[in-house]
Amino acid sequence: MKKIPRAKPVALLIISCGLIVTTYIKLMPSKAVRALPVNALNIQEQEEADGQTDRRTLVKARVPLTELAAYAERMGVPAHDTPPKQSPNWSNGPDWWKPSGQPRYVSEGDTYRTMIGWEDGYLYYDNTAWH
């Protein structure tokens, strides 16, 4: 009986594990969606990367206003008490993305900006990171 070389089963195992992990990562919702309260409805999300930013995540979900502060805390975004470095403006987005008021929670660093707002029954989350 001919023996199967050990390298083939090991290579197949590594490739299989890689495919499983890649599929899991692609199908798993973002941290912003996972942090939403369990009663969130009408969840919409867009994640993208383009030439000007490394990554942008937009989330819109129907959430009671009473859940907004807890969501911002879970995301590590403080209340918008101190003036930000610049007047924050929401990112442009798809047709379903139309926040018009000022964000209630803002966190800024040298390479990112995160904003959370609420209007007309919807939570808006906007995270942009760049180089």
Long-range contacts (C-beta under 8 A, 24 or more apart in sequence): 30-57, 30-59, 31-75, 32-57, 32-59, 32-75, 32-125, 32-127, 33-59, 33-61, 35-71, 35-74, 35-75, 36-61, 36-63, 36-71, 36-123, 37-63, 37-64, 37-67, 37-70, 37-71, 39-63, 39-64, 39-67, 40-67, 40-123, 42-122, 44-96, 44-97, 46-93, 46-94, 46-97, 52-130, 53-128, 53-129, 53-130, 54-129, 54-130, 54-131, 55-127, 55-128, 55-129, 56-91, 56-126, 56-127, 56-128, 56-129, 57-125, 57-126, 57-127, 58-91, 58-93, 58-94, 58-97, 58-124, 58-125, 58-126, 59-123, 59-124, 59-125, 60-96, 60-97, 60-122, 60-123, 60-124, 60-125, 61-122, 61-123, 62-121, 62-122, 62-123, 63-118, 63-121, 63-122, 63-123, 64-121, 65-118, 67-123, 68-104, 68-105, 68-116, 68-118, 68-123, 71-116, 71-123, 72-104, 72-105, 72-116, 75-114, 75-116, 75-125, 76-107, 77-105, 77-106, 77-107, 77-114, 77-115, 77-116, 78-105, 78-106, 78-107, 79-104, 79-105, 80-104, 80-105, 80-106, 84-108, 88-113, 88-115, 90-115, 90-117, 90-124, 90-126, 91-126, 91-128, 97-124, 99-124, 99-126
